[in-house]
């Protein structure tokens, strides 16, 4: 490919030329699911900004899921990457789960989906029983739709729980009554400040003991737990203490490369929002890992880490903006709009840096097309090349 060059705004207010790398061969990857790791990419949704009120572009949303399945990745749907709790309500999530379930059956794709309590009004004094029933309603819908429920952290529970015993009560009722094994999700306050003190207190060591106790009290009911704390050491410690039959699914979008690789004591599986943005290089890296080629795995995946760390930079909850920006650059949707107008949550300089890091990570499927879209974005922002 001939050189693709683009003029970008520089941090000092000037201009600089960026020369894009050649298209990476990882975007030609074909194959089935990884054999050495279980991996899910948490998928974003595509907004439909041309209707009033705005809704979802269902065809583009589902086409992106088919793209992930075509790479051999599982899909994690209706979770925080899909703006759950940040613009996507239960009514739309319910339809998304049903539609994704039908698509998964059609292609034989793996699917897990987030079960929350967001059908409850955001304010009010909800009982622990109300919260448990809300979880069970959503988990039942997910199971009937063909997915595995991921019992996500509940803002309602975080608001009303008085201590660890309340978490035991709610999770106990849910795990006793769900139809089949589920996954749990520990979402840190970096992703959602409302999750401060989840599991009954601010002390993470005590919170870990609460989680382990709940798992021990319900053997066979939990398939795995996803940890999104951005703390590799704490994840490894918990991973080594999990009961037999419970897998660790990393949600650490900063340290995923080392956590998936693992050590002599084990490894983490993966359920990651960043894999939405780096699906092709991540899948190619996992193929190297399947073959026992650790150097090849590192050569493909480690260049994506600077991109991920920028994507999930503080405020971490704004990472969905960058995920959708990259989906637009890669041609998976026709516009850069998010549900609820969340495209405004990142600055132009942040997205310029994201573009450069995506290029260095081999995450741009068609550099020439991505450059054309980037030029149009910068023109709207008032940048004169």
N, C-alpha and C positions, 0 to 999 in steps of 0.2 A: 504494500500500500504506500502511496506517496505521502509525504509529510502532510499532516493536518495541523494547521496552526490557528490559534485564536488569540485575540487581544483581550486581556483581562484587566480589571481594575487592580492596582497594587495596594498593599496595606498603607503605604505612605501617601496615598491619594493620586499617585501617578498611574502609568499604564505599563503593562509588561506582556510579552509574547509567551504563550505556552504552546509547546509542541507536544501533541498527543502521541502516546505509544501506539504501535500497531495493534490491531485487533487480536486479543488473546485467543488461542485455540481452545481454551476451556469452554468457550461459548458454543462449541460444536459437540460437547459431551452428550453421549447417549448411553443409556444403561439402566439397570434396575436399581432398587434401593441399595444403600450401603449394606455390607454384610457384617461389619465389625462394630457398628454403632447404630443405634436407633435415633433418627434425626427428624425433627419437625421444624419447618419454617413458619413462624407466626406471620400471617398474611394480612396486608392492608386492604382496605376497601377503596373503590373508586367512586368519587362523588359525581353526581350529575348536576352541574351548576346552571344548566340552561332551563331548569324548571323552577317554578315558584309555588310552593316552597321547594328548595332543593332536596333531592333524594339521592339514591344510589344508581349508578350505571351498572346494572346487573350483568350485562354481557361482558363488559371489561373486567368487572370484579371476578366473575367466574373464569374468564379466560386466563387471568393471572394464576388462579389456583391450578388450572390445567397445565400451565407452564411449569409450576413447581412440581406437580406430579410427573410430568414428562422427564424431569431430571432425576426422578427416583426419590425425591424428598417427600416426607409426609407434610401435611398441612395442619397447622394449629389455627383454628378460626374463632372469630367472635371474641378475641382476647384484646389486650390493650393495644397491640399494633393495629388492630381494626378500629381503633378509637372507641373501644368499649369504655363507657364511663367518661368519655370525652367527646361526645357528639353522636355516638351510635347508641340508641336506646334499645330496650328489650324487644319492642315490636319489630324493629329492623333486624336486630340480632337473631330473633326467632326465625324470621324469613331467611336470613343468610344461612343459618344452620341447616334448615330444611333444603335449601337449594344446593349448598355445598355437599350435603349428604347424598343427594341424588347424583351429583357430578362424581363424587368419590366412588359410588357403586358402579357408575358407568365405566370408569377407567381403572378400577381396582386400586384406588389410592388410599393411603392411610390418613385418617382424620381424627383429630381431637378438637374439642370445642369448649370454650369457657362457660362455666355455670356460675352466675353471680346472684345477687339479690336485688338487681336494679329495677325489677318490676314494682318494688315498694317505693313509695314517695320518698324523696331525699330527706325530708324533715318529718319529725314525729317521734314518738317514743315507742319503738317497736319492741315486742317481746322476743325472747330467744326462740320461742316456738314459731313466731311469725317468720323469723329469719331462716330457721331450719326448713320450714315449709316452702319458702321461696327458693332456696337451694334445690330442694327435691323436685319442685315443679320444673325448673330449668334442666336439671340433670336428666329427668325423665324424658323431656323433649329431645335432648341431645341423643340419648340412647335410642329412642324411637326413630330418629333421623339417621342413625347409622354411625354416629361418632362416639368416642369415649369422652365422658365428662371430665373436665379439669375444674376442680372446685377452687375457684379463685378467691382471693381475699375480699372480704365484704366491708364496704364503708359503713354499712348499717351496724354490723357487729362491732367494728372498731369503735363506733360512737357510743354504743350502749353497754359493752362488756365491762364488768367491774374487776375482772381478774382472770387468771388462767382457768378457773373452774367453769366460767361461762363458755370458753372456747371448747373445753371438754364436752360440755352439754350439747352445744350446737353441732360440732363435728361428729360427736357420738351418734346423735339422732340421724344425721345424714348418712354416715357410713353404715349404720345398721339397716337402713332402708333402701339404699340405692340398688339398682339392678345391675350387678356386676362390678368388678373392680374399677376404681376411678384413679385420677391423679390429683394431687394437691398442689397448690401454688402459694409460695411465700413471696409476696411482693414487698420490696423494701420501700421506705419512704422517699428515696431518691426518685423513684418512678411515680409515687403518689404520696404527697405529704399526709393524707388522711390515714395512711397505714402506720404512722408512728405508734409504737407500743403494741403492735399486733401480737397476738398470742398471750396478751395479759400484762405486758410491762415493757419498759424501755431497755431493760437488761437483755442483751441478745443471748447471753449464755443461758439465762433462765428460759427465754423463749425457745431455745433449741431443746431444752429438756421437756418443755410442754409438747413440742412437735413429736419428739421421740416417744413420749408417753402415749399420745394419741395413736400413733402407729402401732405401738406394742399392744394396746387395748383392742385393736381391730385387725388381727392377722388375716391376711388374704383379701382385705377390702381395698387396699391401696396398691396400685401397680407401680407408681413412681411419684416423686415429688420434684417440682420445678422450683429452683431457688433463684431469685432475682435480687440479690443483695449487693452485687458488684464487690464482693469480698471473697477472693479465691481461697484464702486460708480457711475461712469459716465453712465454705462449701466442702472443701476436702475433708475437714474434720467431721462434718455431719455425714458425708458420703461413707466414711469408714465405720460409722456407727449405725447405719440404717439396718433395720431388720432384714433377714433373708427374704428375698423375693421383692423387695422394694428398690427400684432403681433411682439413681440421681439423674435428673435432667437439668443440665446447666441452663440458666437464664442470664448468665454473666456475659454481657455484651462487651466487656473490657478484656476478659481473660479466657475466653472460650477456647482459644487455640491450645493452650496448655492443659485446660481442664478436660477437653475431649481426648487429647493425646493420652493423658493419664500418667500414672507412675506404677511402681512395682506392686502397689496395693490395690490398683483398680483405676477406673476412669469414669467420667461422666458421659451420659447420653446428652442429647441436645434438644432444646426447644427455645429457639432464639428469634427475636425480632430482626436482628441484623442479617439473618439468613434470607430474609425477604430481599434485602439490598444486594447481597453478594451470593445469590443462589448458585450461579454457574461456577465461580472459582471455589466456593465451599464444596460443591459436589465433586469437582475434580480432585480437590485435596483429599476428600474422604475416600475416593477410589485409590489414591496412593496409600492411604492408611490401611485400607483393606488388603493391599498387596504387601504390607509390611515395610513400605518405603517411607520411613520417618522423615528422611531428608526431603524427599519429594513433597510430602505432606506439608512440612514447614515452609518450603519454598513457595507453595501456592497460597497457604492460608495466612502466614504471618504478615505478608504485605497488606492484608485486609484489616489488620488490627488498628493501625493509625486512622483509617477511615472510620472504623467502628467507634473508636474513642472520641473522634470529632462528632460523629453522628449523635452519640449519646452524651455529649457534653452538657453541663448544667445550663439551663434547667433540663434534666434528663427527660422529663415528660414531653418535651417538645420534639423528641426524636422522630415522631411520625411525620413531621414536616419534611425532614430530610429523606426519609424512606420514600415518600411519594414523589419528591423532587427527582430522585434517581429513577423511579419507575417511569416518570415522564421522559427523562433523558433517554431511557432505554426503549422507548416506544411502546410501553405497556398500557399507556393511556394518552389521550389526545390533549391534555391540559394539565396545568399545575394548580389544581384546586383540591381542597380537603373538606371533609364534612365539618360544618360549623365555622368555615373560614379559617381553619388552622394553618393555612399556608402563610399567614402573617407572623407566625410565632418564631421564625428564624430570620435573621438579617440577610441582606444581600452579600456582605463580606463572608458570612458563615457559609452560604451556599456556594459562593465562588471557591472557597477552600475545599468544600465537599466535592465539587466537580474535579478539582486537581487530584485529590486523594483517591477518588474513584478511578480516575485514569491510571494512577500509579498502582492501584490494587488489581488492575485487570477487570474491573467491574463494569466497564462500558462495552455493551455488546456491539455497537457500531459507532466508533469514535467520530466519524464524519457527521453522522446524523445527530449525535449528542452535541457536537460543536455547533451545528446549525440551531438547535433548540436553545443552547446556552446563549448564543448571540441574540436570539429574539427576546429571551428573558432579560438580558442586560440592556437591550434597547428600550424595553418598557420601563426599566428602572432608571433610565436617563443617562446611561453610559454611552459615550460616543467613541467607537473604536478608532 
